[in-house]
Amino acid sequence: MSAATAPRAPGLADSSSKGTGKAAIPHGRPLTIGEAARSAGISARMVRHYESLGLLAAVARTDSGYRQYTQADVHTLHFIRRSRDLGFSMEEIAELLALWHDRSRASSQVKRIAQAHIDDLSERIASMQAMQRSLQTLVSCCKGNERPDCPILDDLAGAAGG
């Protein structure tokens, strides 16, 4: 399903702009790339990038070649931005977008993607916590004085373990 037939979000730009400093965009009027980007809270460069990856369907253009975005396009950009904020990869976002547009999807498909992402995040957190513990141990072993001896540098050079 293309972005042109994607679920529409009536009033999205108007309602999300209240109190955020974002300009409200009148319904029905095509948006420039800058307006669409501002409304979604991303840069125009990212809009073009998402388009190039196929996350956002190609949009209509004026006779002079300027892109014209709809409220549905802005809604898709919000979806992509929120997905990126949660750390999903571009591949995962493409899958999630396809499922979002597929009204006959099973929510179990979405849950599977989200759970796999949680599992990946858990592994990365555990790895970072192990790094933190190692560094804390090294820092506690370092006297931090005027002498050149430094267990941190010894460990990094591979001399600490033998």
Disulfide bonds with the S-S distance in Angstrom:
none
